[in-house]
Structures are given as structure tokens and as C-alpha cells.
Amino acid sequence: MSPSRRKSKNLFSSSIKPKENISFLKKMGVDKLKSSGFTESTAHILHVFELHNENVKHSKRIDELQFTNYLSNTTESAKRDKIAELGYDLSYIDNDKGDQVRLNDRIKSCLALYIDQIEIDENIFKIDLSSFYSGQTGVRIFVKCEVSRNDEGQFKAAYKIIMIDPFHLVIPSQFNGFTKEYVMNKTFRENIGNNLCISTYFDK
């Protein structure tokens, strides 16, 4: 569905789906609940998708880190469309293209742009958003999971989006024989002049 046809936003999308195969994030949530003593059926868990805070929707650029998540009119349409879809429904992060992040100094410094404090044992996950037509769009989402139990006794796993990284600058990778440092520098220089905030598409 294109952003222009959308009628409402689903910023706090809960979903208990009768899937045979549980998604990556939900498995992480279930595992975290079990480590806290949860022993009931997973059907009793409420899964919700939220923003860590409103700042997540706003782009930032830090030259010292060679990081930016500002967009431009020439940024691939697949990236811009996927961010707009995420703004429409946060549960788009609920897929199987995820992995747990091994925190290092660079990753912590980038995440600190959006989250005040990262605990030593904090579990941070990265989710790659895909396009139906082109497969990988390159938009990477960083998420943390918080578990709780409400007054009615229902268990909840909340998946909180803490950062949107459209250019994979938080965790750069080698590409076509080039080092990750070269790729990071090149990608940053190509996008250093971007001036469109993520919210331009997220709030459509």
C-alpha cells in the first residue's frame, strides 16, 4: 500500500499470530521471558512494537563518527518507501532477517545518539527490512526488547526501535573486495550532503 492511500497509523501494533514458525524477534522476546521465569504457553504473550522515543524519527549526522541517516531526493526509492511503510506500521520489523548485535565502541557511540544508556548485558538486535520487489533495501533497524507483566497478569514483550540506519553506517561491512573502513568512508561521503529528515517519510 502506498503512503498516499494510508488512512491511519499503527504505531503500537500488537500481534498474537497463529504462526507455526515464530519470527526472530518474537523468539528473542520469548527467550527473555523464559529467562525471567516465564513457564506458560507462548500464546499468552502480548507482542508489541514501539518507538524507544520520538527522537528515533529524526535524522542525525556526526562527522566524527562518519554517520548520517539523513536522506535525499536521490536516495533509492526502495529505502524511502520502506521507511514510510515502517512509519505506517511498526510491526514491519517483525521478520526473520535479524541478528543479535555484538556491541563495540563504534556501535555504542552511534546508538548513544538515540538511547541514553546501554547496559552491559543489554540485548540489541538488528533487523534488515526487505522490499518485495528488490529483496534487500539496505534499511537497517536497531531494536531492544523489554519484557514485563501487567496488572492483569499478562506477559508482554515490547520491541522498541532505537535507531534507523538506511546506509549501514553503524556496522559497515566489506563489499566487492573493499575494506569496511573504505566502504564506510565512501558511503558517508556520498550522503554527507543529504538534508531530508527521516520524519519526512516516516510521518507520511
DRENTILO-317234 format. One record per residue: residue number from 1; x, y, z of N, C-alpha, C in turn; residue in one letter. Coordinates in Angstrom, 1 decimal, m for minus. Layout:
% residues N
{pt NUM {X Y Z} {X Y Z} {X Y Z} A};
...
***
This chain:
% residues 204
{pt 1 {0.8 m1.2 0.0} {0.0 0.0 0.0} {0.9 1.2 0.0} M};
{pt 2 {0.6 2.2 m0.9} {1.4 3.4 m1.0} {1.1 4.3 0.1} S};
{pt 3 {2.0 5.2 0.6} {1.7 6.1 1.7} {0.5 6.9 1.4} P};
{pt 4 {0.2 7.3 0.2} {m0.9 8.2 m0.1} {m2.2 7.6 0.1} S};
{pt 5 {m2.2 6.2 0.1} {m3.5 5.5 0.3} {m3.8 5.1 1.8} R};
{pt 6 {m2.8 5.5 2.6} {m2.9 5.1 4.0} {m3.9 6.0 4.8} R};
{pt 7 {m4.8 5.3 5.6} {m5.8 6.1 6.3} {m5.4 6.3 7.8} K};
{pt 8 {m4.6 5.4 8.4} {m4.3 5.5 9.8} {m3.0 4.9 10.0} S};
{pt 9 {m2.4 5.3 11.2} {m1.1 4.8 11.6} {m1.3 3.7 12.7} K};
{pt 10 {m0.4 2.8 12.7} {m0.5 1.7 13.7} {0.9 1.7 14.4} N};
{pt 11 {1.1 2.7 15.3} {2.3 2.9 16.0} {2.6 1.9 17.1} L};
{pt 12 {1.5 1.3 17.6} {1.6 0.4 18.7} {0.9 m0.9 18.3} F};
{pt 13 {1.4 m1.6 17.4} {0.8 m2.7 16.8} {1.0 m4.0 17.6} S};
{pt 14 {0.0 m4.5 18.2} {0.1 m5.8 18.9} {m0.3 m6.9 18.0} S};
{pt 15 {0.3 m8.0 18.2} {0.0 m9.1 17.3} {0.3 m10.4 18.0} S};
{pt 16 {m0.7 m11.3 18.1} {m0.6 m12.6 18.5} {m1.0 m13.5 17.4} I};
{pt 17 {m0.1 m14.0 16.5} {m0.5 m14.6 15.3} {m0.3 m16.1 15.4} K};
{pt 18 {m1.3 m16.9 14.9} {m1.2 m18.3 15.0} {m0.2 m18.9 13.9} P};
{pt 19 {1.1 m18.5 14.1} {2.1 m18.9 13.2} {2.7 m20.3 13.7} K};
{pt 20 {3.0 m21.1 12.7} {3.7 m22.3 13.1} {5.2 m22.0 13.4} E};
{pt 21 {5.8 m21.1 12.7} {7.2 m20.7 12.9} {7.2 m19.3 13.5} N};
{pt 22 {7.8 m19.2 14.7} {7.8 m17.9 15.3} {8.9 m17.1 14.7} I};
{pt 23 {8.7 m15.7 14.6} {9.7 m14.9 14.0} {10.9 m14.7 14.9} S};
{pt 24 {12.0 m14.1 14.3} {13.2 m13.9 15.0} {13.0 m13.1 16.3} F};
{pt 25 {12.4 m11.9 16.1} {12.2 m11.0 17.3} {11.4 m11.6 18.4} L};
{pt 26 {10.3 m12.3 18.0} {9.4 m12.9 19.0} {10.1 m14.0 19.7} K};
{pt 27 {10.9 m14.7 19.0} {11.7 m15.8 19.6} {12.6 m15.2 20.7} K};
{pt 28 {13.2 m14.0 20.4} {14.1 m13.3 21.3} {13.2 m12.9 22.6} M};
{pt 29 {12.0 m12.4 22.3} {11.2 m12.0 23.4} {10.8 m13.2 24.3} G};
{pt 30 {10.4 m14.3 23.7} {10.0 m15.5 24.4} {11.2 m16.0 25.2} V};
{pt 31 {12.4 m16.0 24.6} {13.6 m16.4 25.4} {13.9 m15.5 26.6} D};
{pt 32 {13.7 m14.2 26.4} {14.0 m13.3 27.5} {12.9 m13.5 28.6} K};
{pt 33 {11.7 m13.7 28.3} {10.7 m14.0 29.3} {11.0 m15.3 30.0} L};
{pt 34 {11.4 m16.3 29.3} {11.7 m17.6 29.9} {12.9 m17.5 30.9} K};
{pt 35 {13.8 m16.6 30.5} {15.0 m16.4 31.4} {14.6 m15.7 32.7} S};
{pt 36 {13.4 m15.1 32.6} {12.8 m14.4 33.8} {11.9 m15.2 34.6} S};
{pt 37 {11.7 m16.5 34.2} {10.9 m17.4 34.9} {9.5 m17.7 34.3} G};
{pt 38 {9.3 m17.2 33.0} {8.0 m17.5 32.3} {7.9 m18.9 32.0} F};
{pt 39 {6.8 m19.6 32.3} {6.7 m21.0 32.0} {5.3 m21.3 31.3} T};
{pt 40 {4.5 m20.3 31.0} {3.2 m20.5 30.4} {3.3 m20.7 28.9} E};
{pt 41 {2.2 m20.9 28.3} {2.1 m21.0 26.8} {2.5 m19.7 26.2} S};
{pt 42 {3.2 m19.8 25.1} {3.6 m18.5 24.4} {2.4 m17.8 23.8} T};
{pt 43 {1.3 m18.5 23.7} {0.1 m17.9 23.2} {m0.4 m16.8 24.1} A};
{pt 44 {0.1 m16.8 25.4} {m0.4 m15.8 26.4} {0.5 m14.6 26.4} H};
{pt 45 {1.4 m14.5 25.5} {2.3 m13.3 25.4} {1.8 m12.3 24.5} I};
{pt 46 {1.8 m11.0 24.9} {1.4 m9.9 24.1} {2.6 m9.3 23.5} L};
{pt 47 {2.8 m9.3 22.2} {3.9 m8.8 21.5} {3.5 m7.4 20.9} H};
{pt 48 {4.3 m6.4 21.3} {4.0 m5.0 20.8} {5.3 m4.4 20.2} V};
{pt 49 {5.1 m3.5 19.3} {6.2 m2.8 18.6} {6.1 m1.3 18.8} F};
{pt 50 {7.1 m0.7 19.3} {7.1 0.7 19.7} {8.4 1.4 19.3} E};
{pt 51 {8.3 2.8 19.3} {9.5 3.6 19.2} {10.1 3.7 20.6} L};
{pt 52 {11.4 3.7 20.7} {12.0 3.9 22.0} {11.7 5.3 22.5} H};
{pt 53 {11.7 6.3 21.6} {11.3 7.7 21.9} {11.0 8.4 20.5} N};
{pt 54 {10.5 9.6 20.6} {10.2 10.3 19.4} {11.4 10.7 18.6} E};
{pt 55 {12.6 10.8 19.2} {13.8 11.1 18.5} {14.2 10.2 17.4} N};
{pt 56 {13.7 8.9 17.6} {14.0 7.9 16.6} {13.6 8.3 15.2} V};
{pt 57 {12.6 9.1 15.1} {12.1 9.6 13.8} {12.9 10.7 13.2} K};
{pt 58 {13.9 11.2 13.9} {14.6 12.4 13.4} {16.1 12.0 13.1} H};
{pt 59 {16.5 12.4 12.0} {17.9 12.1 11.5} {19.0 12.9 12.2} S};
{pt 60 {20.2 12.3 12.2} {21.3 13.0 12.9} {22.5 12.7 12.0} K};
{pt 61 {23.5 13.6 12.1} {24.7 13.5 11.4} {25.9 13.8 12.3} R};
{pt 62 {26.8 12.9 12.4} {28.0 13.2 13.3} {29.2 12.9 12.4} I};
{pt 63 {29.9 13.9 12.0} {31.1 13.8 11.2} {32.2 12.9 11.8} D};
{pt 64 {32.4 13.1 13.1} {33.5 12.3 13.7} {33.3 10.8 13.7} E};
{pt 65 {32.0 10.4 13.6} {31.7 9.0 13.5} {31.5 8.5 12.1} L};
{pt 66 {31.5 9.5 11.2} {31.2 9.2 9.8} {29.8 8.5 9.7} Q};
{pt 67 {28.8 9.2 10.4} {27.5 8.6 10.4} {26.5 9.7 10.0} F};
{pt 68 {25.5 9.3 9.2} {24.4 10.1 8.9} {23.2 9.2 8.6} T};
{pt 69 {22.0 9.5 9.0} {20.8 8.8 8.5} {19.9 9.8 7.8} N};
{pt 70 {20.4 11.0 7.4} {19.6 11.9 6.6} {19.5 11.3 5.2} Y};
{pt 71 {18.3 11.6 4.6} {18.0 11.1 3.2} {18.1 12.2 2.2} L};
{pt 72 {17.9 11.9 1.0} {17.8 13.0 m0.1} {16.8 12.5 m1.1} S};
{pt 73 {16.5 13.4 m2.0} {15.6 13.0 m3.1} {16.2 12.0 m4.0} N};
{pt 74 {17.5 11.8 m4.0} {18.1 10.8 m4.8} {18.4 9.5 m4.1} T};
{pt 75 {18.1 9.4 m2.8} {18.2 8.2 m2.1} {17.2 7.2 m2.7} T};
{pt 76 {17.7 5.9 m2.9} {16.9 4.9 m3.5} {15.5 4.9 m3.0} E};
{pt 77 {14.5 4.9 m3.9} {13.1 4.9 m3.6} {12.7 3.7 m2.7} S};
{pt 78 {13.4 2.6 m2.9} {13.1 1.4 m2.0} {13.4 1.7 m0.6} A};
{pt 79 {14.4 2.5 m0.3} {14.7 2.8 1.1} {13.7 3.8 1.7} K};
{pt 80 {13.4 4.8 0.9} {12.4 5.8 1.3} {11.0 5.2 1.5} R};
{pt 81 {10.6 4.3 0.6} {9.3 3.6 0.7} {9.3 2.7 2.0} D};
{pt 82 {10.4 2.0 2.2} {10.4 1.1 3.4} {10.3 1.9 4.7} K};
{pt 83 {10.9 3.1 4.8} {10.8 3.9 6.0} {9.4 4.4 6.1} I};
{pt 84 {8.7 4.8 5.0} {7.3 5.2 5.1} {6.4 4.1 5.5} A};
{pt 85 {6.7 2.9 5.1} {5.9 1.7 5.5} {6.1 1.4 7.0} E};
{pt 86 {7.3 1.6 7.5} {7.6 1.4 8.9} {6.9 2.4 9.7} L};
{pt 87 {6.8 3.7 9.2} {6.1 4.7 9.9} {4.6 4.4 10.0} G};
{pt 88 {4.1 3.7 9.0} {2.7 3.3 9.0} {2.4 2.2 9.9} Y};
{pt 89 {3.3 1.2 10.0} {3.1 0.0 10.9} {4.4 m0.4 11.4} D};
{pt 90 {4.7 m0.2 12.7} {6.0 m0.6 13.3} {6.2 m2.1 13.2} L};
{pt 91 {5.2 m2.9 13.1} {5.4 m4.4 13.1} {6.0 m4.9 11.8} S};
{pt 92 {6.4 m3.9 10.9} {7.2 m4.3 9.7} {8.5 m4.9 10.1} Y};
{pt 93 {9.0 m4.6 11.3} {10.3 m5.1 11.8} {10.1 m6.6 12.2} I};
{pt 94 {8.9 m7.1 12.2} {8.7 m8.5 12.6} {8.9 m9.4 11.5} D};
{pt 95 {10.2 m9.7 11.2} {10.5 m10.6 10.1} {11.7 m11.5 10.6} N};
{pt 96 {12.2 m12.3 9.7} {13.2 m13.3 10.1} {14.6 m12.8 9.7} D};
{pt 97 {14.8 m11.6 9.2} {16.1 m11.1 8.8} {16.7 m10.3 9.9} K};
{pt 98 {17.0 m11.0 11.0} {17.6 m10.3 12.2} {18.7 m11.1 12.8} G};
{pt 99 {19.4 m10.4 13.7} {20.6 m11.0 14.4} {20.8 m10.2 15.6} D};
{pt 100 {21.5 m10.8 16.6} {21.9 m10.1 17.8} {23.2 m9.3 17.5} Q};
{pt 101 {23.3 m8.1 18.1} {24.4 m7.2 17.8} {25.5 m7.5 18.9} V};
{pt 102 {26.7 m7.6 18.4} {27.8 m7.7 19.3} {28.3 m6.2 19.5} R};
{pt 103 {28.1 m5.7 20.6} {28.4 m4.2 20.8} {29.9 m4.0 20.9} L};
{pt 104 {30.3 m2.9 20.2} {31.7 m2.4 20.3} {31.6 m0.9 20.5} N};
{pt 105 {32.8 m0.3 20.5} {32.8 1.2 20.8} {32.0 2.0 19.8} D};
{pt 106 {32.2 1.6 18.5} {31.6 2.4 17.4} {30.0 2.2 17.5} R};
{pt 107 {29.6 1.0 17.7} {28.2 0.8 17.7} {27.5 1.5 18.9} I};
{pt 108 {28.2 1.4 20.1} {27.7 2.1 21.3} {27.6 3.6 21.0} K};
{pt 109 {28.7 4.2 20.4} {28.7 5.6 20.1} {27.5 6.0 19.2} S};
{pt 110 {27.3 5.2 18.2} {26.2 5.5 17.3} {24.8 5.4 18.0} C};
{pt 111 {24.6 4.3 18.7} {23.3 4.1 19.4} {23.1 5.2 20.5} L};
{pt 112 {24.2 5.7 21.0} {24.1 6.7 22.1} {23.5 8.0 21.5} A};
{pt 113 {23.4 8.1 20.2} {22.7 9.3 19.6} {21.2 9.3 19.9} L};
{pt 114 {20.7 8.1 20.2} {19.2 7.9 20.4} {18.9 7.3 21.8} Y};
{pt 115 {19.8 6.6 22.4} {19.5 6.0 23.7} {20.4 6.4 24.8} I};
{pt 116 {20.0 6.8 25.9} {20.8 7.5 26.9} {21.8 6.5 27.5} D};
{pt 117 {21.5 5.3 27.7} {22.4 4.4 28.4} {22.2 3.0 27.9} Q};
{pt 118 {23.3 2.3 27.6} {23.2 0.9 27.2} {23.8 0.0 28.3} I};
{pt 119 {23.0 m0.8 28.9} {23.5 m1.7 29.9} {24.5 m2.7 29.4} E};
{pt 120 {25.4 m3.2 30.2} {26.4 m4.1 29.8} {25.8 m5.4 29.2} I};
{pt 121 {24.7 m5.8 29.8} {24.1 m7.1 29.3} {22.9 m6.8 28.4} D};
{pt 122 {22.8 m5.6 27.9} {21.7 m5.2 27.0} {21.7 m6.0 25.8} E};
{pt 123 {20.5 m6.6 25.4} {20.4 m7.3 24.1} {19.9 m6.3 23.1} N};
{pt 124 {20.7 m6.0 22.1} {20.3 m5.2 21.0} {20.3 m6.1 19.7} I};
{pt 125 {19.3 m5.9 18.9} {19.1 m6.7 17.7} {19.1 m5.7 16.5} F};
{pt 126 {19.6 m6.3 15.4} {19.5 m5.5 14.1} {18.6 m6.3 13.2} K};
{pt 127 {17.6 m5.5 12.5} {16.7 m6.1 11.6} {16.8 m5.4 10.3} I};
{pt 128 {17.0 m6.2 9.2} {17.1 m5.7 7.9} {15.7 m5.8 7.2} D};
{pt 129 {15.2 m4.6 6.7} {14.0 m4.5 6.1} {14.1 m4.9 4.6} L};
{pt 130 {13.2 m5.7 4.1} {13.3 m6.1 2.7} {12.2 m5.5 1.9} S};
{pt 131 {12.4 m5.4 0.6} {11.4 m5.0 m0.4} {11.0 m6.2 m1.1} S};
{pt 132 {9.6 m6.3 m1.4} {9.1 m7.4 m2.1} {9.7 m7.5 m3.5} F};
{pt 133 {10.0 m6.4 m4.1} {10.4 m6.4 m5.5} {11.9 m6.6 m5.6} Y};
{pt 134 {12.7 m5.9 m4.7} {14.1 m5.9 m4.9} {14.9 m6.7 m3.8} S};
{pt 135 {14.2 m7.3 m2.8} {14.8 m8.0 m1.8} {15.4 m7.1 m0.7} G};
{pt 136 {16.7 m7.1 m0.5} {17.3 m6.2 0.5} {17.3 m4.8 0.1} Q};
{pt 137 {16.8 m3.9 0.9} {16.8 m2.5 0.6} {18.0 m1.8 1.3} T};
{pt 138 {18.6 m2.4 2.3} {19.7 m1.8 3.0} {19.2 m1.0 4.2} G};
{pt 139 {17.9 m0.9 4.4} {17.5 m0.2 5.6} {17.6 m1.1 6.8} V};
{pt 140 {18.4 m0.6 7.8} {18.7 m1.5 9.0} {18.0 m0.8 10.2} R};
{pt 141 {17.4 m1.6 11.0} {16.7 m1.1 12.2} {17.3 m1.7 13.4} I};
{pt 142 {17.6 m0.9 14.4} {18.2 m1.4 15.7} {17.1 m1.4 16.7} F};
{pt 143 {17.0 m2.6 17.4} {15.8 m2.8 18.3} {16.3 m3.4 19.7} V};
{pt 144 {15.6 m3.0 20.7} {15.9 m3.7 22.0} {14.5 m4.2 22.5} K};
{pt 145 {14.6 m5.3 23.3} {13.4 m6.0 23.8} {13.3 m5.8 25.3} C};
{pt 146 {12.1 m5.4 25.7} {11.8 m5.3 27.1} {10.6 m6.1 27.5} E};
{pt 147 {10.7 m6.9 28.6} {9.6 m7.8 29.0} {9.0 m7.3 30.3} V};
{pt 148 {7.7 m7.5 30.5} {7.1 m7.1 31.7} {5.8 m7.9 31.9} S};
{pt 149 {5.1 m7.7 33.0} {3.8 m8.3 33.3} {2.9 m7.3 33.8} R};
{pt 150 {1.7 m7.1 33.2} {0.8 m6.1 33.6} {0.0 m6.4 34.8} N};
{pt 151 {m0.9 m5.5 35.2} {m1.7 m5.7 36.5} {m2.6 m6.9 36.3} D};
{pt 152 {m3.0 m7.2 35.1} {m3.9 m8.4 34.9} {m3.1 m9.7 34.8} E};
{pt 153 {m1.8 m9.6 34.9} {m1.0 m10.8 34.9} {m0.6 m11.3 33.5} G};
{pt 154 {m0.9 m10.5 32.5} {m0.5 m10.8 31.1} {1.0 m10.5 30.9} Q};
{pt 155 {1.7 m11.4 30.3} {3.1 m11.1 29.9} {3.2 m10.4 28.6} F};
{pt 156 {4.1 m9.4 28.6} {4.3 m8.6 27.4} {5.8 m8.5 27.0} K};
{pt 157 {6.0 m8.6 25.7} {7.3 m8.4 25.2} {7.2 m7.2 24.2} A};
{pt 158 {7.9 m6.1 24.6} {7.9 m4.9 23.8} {9.2 m4.8 23.0} A};
{pt 159 {9.1 m4.6 21.7} {10.2 m4.5 20.8} {10.3 m3.0 20.4} Y};
{pt 160 {11.4 m2.3 21.0} {11.5 m0.9 20.9} {12.5 m0.5 19.9} K};
{pt 161 {12.1 0.2 18.8} {13.0 0.7 17.8} {13.8 1.8 18.4} I};
{pt 162 {15.2 1.7 18.3} {16.0 2.7 18.9} {16.8 3.5 17.8} I};
{pt 163 {16.9 3.0 16.6} {17.7 3.7 15.6} {17.3 3.1 14.2} M};
{pt 164 {17.3 4.0 13.2} {17.1 3.7 11.8} {18.3 4.0 11.0} I};
{pt 165 {18.9 3.0 10.4} {20.2 3.2 9.7} {20.1 2.8 8.2} D};
{pt 166 {19.7 3.8 7.4} {19.4 3.4 6.0} {20.6 3.1 5.2} P};
{pt 167 {21.8 3.4 5.6} {23.0 3.2 4.8} {24.1 2.2 5.4} F};
{pt 168 {23.6 1.5 6.5} {24.5 0.5 7.1} {25.8 1.2 7.6} H};
{pt 169 {25.7 2.4 8.2} {26.9 3.0 8.7} {27.3 2.7 10.1} L};
{pt 170 {26.3 2.2 10.8} {26.6 1.8 12.2} {27.5 0.6 12.2} V};
{pt 171 {27.2 m0.4 11.4} {28.0 m1.6 11.3} {28.4 m1.8 9.8} I};
{pt 172 {29.4 m1.1 9.4} {29.8 m1.2 8.0} {30.4 m2.6 7.7} P};
{pt 173 {30.3 m3.0 6.4} {30.8 m4.3 6.0} {31.7 m4.2 4.8} S};
{pt 174 {32.5 m5.2 4.6} {33.3 m5.3 3.4} {32.4 m5.4 2.2} Q};
{pt 175 {32.8 m4.9 1.0} {32.0 m5.0 m0.2} {32.8 m5.0 m1.4} F};
{pt 176 {32.7 m6.1 m2.2} {33.4 m6.2 m3.5} {34.9 m6.1 m3.3} N};
{pt 177 {35.4 m6.6 m2.3} {36.8 m6.6 m2.0} {37.4 m5.4 m1.3} G};
{pt 178 {36.5 m4.4 m1.1} {36.9 m3.2 m0.3} {36.7 m3.4 1.2} F};
{pt 179 {37.6 m2.8 1.9} {37.5 m3.0 3.4} {36.3 m2.2 3.9} T};
{pt 180 {35.9 m2.6 5.1} {34.7 m2.0 5.7} {35.0 m0.5 6.0} K};
{pt 181 {36.3 m0.2 6.3} {36.6 1.2 6.6} {36.4 2.1 5.3} E};
{pt 182 {36.9 1.5 4.1} {36.7 2.2 2.9} {35.3 2.4 2.5} Y};
{pt 183 {34.5 1.3 2.7} {33.0 1.3 2.4} {32.3 2.4 3.3} V};
{pt 184 {32.7 2.4 4.6} {32.1 3.4 5.5} {32.4 4.8 5.0} M};
{pt 185 {33.7 5.1 4.7} {34.1 6.4 4.3} {33.4 6.8 3.0} N};
{pt 186 {33.4 5.9 2.1} {32.8 6.2 0.8} {31.3 6.5 0.9} K};
{pt 187 {30.6 5.6 1.7} {29.1 5.8 1.9} {28.8 7.1 2.6} T};
{pt 188 {29.6 7.4 3.6} {29.4 8.7 4.3} {29.6 9.9 3.4} F};
{pt 189 {30.6 9.9 2.6} {30.9 11.0 1.7} {29.8 11.1 0.7} R};
{pt 190 {29.3 10.0 0.2} {28.2 10.1 m0.8} {26.9 10.6 m0.2} E};
{pt 191 {26.7 10.6 1.1} {25.5 11.0 1.7} {25.6 12.2 2.7} N};
{pt 192 {26.8 12.8 2.7} {27.1 13.8 3.7} {26.2 15.1 3.4} I};
{pt 193 {25.8 15.3 2.2} {25.0 16.4 1.8} {23.5 16.2 2.0} G};
{pt 194 {23.1 15.0 2.3} {21.7 14.7 2.5} {21.1 15.7 3.5} N};
{pt 195 {19.9 16.1 3.3} {19.2 17.1 4.2} {17.8 16.8 4.5} N};
{pt 196 {17.3 15.6 4.1} {15.9 15.2 4.3} {15.8 14.3 5.6} L};
{pt 197 {15.1 14.8 6.6} {15.0 14.0 7.8} {14.2 12.8 7.6} C};
{pt 198 {14.5 11.7 8.3} {13.7 10.5 8.3} {12.2 10.8 8.5} I};
{pt 199 {11.9 11.7 9.3} {10.5 12.0 9.6} {9.7 12.5 8.4} S};
{pt 200 {10.4 13.0 7.4} {9.8 13.4 6.1} {9.0 12.2 5.5} T};
{pt 201 {9.5 11.0 5.6} {8.9 9.9 5.1} {8.2 9.1 6.2} Y};
{pt 202 {8.7 9.1 7.4} {8.2 8.3 8.5} {6.8 8.8 8.9} F};
{pt 203 {6.6 10.1 8.8} {5.3 10.7 9.2} {4.3 10.9 8.1} D};
{pt 204 {4.6 10.3 6.9} {3.7 10.5 5.8} {2.3 9.8 6.0} K};
***
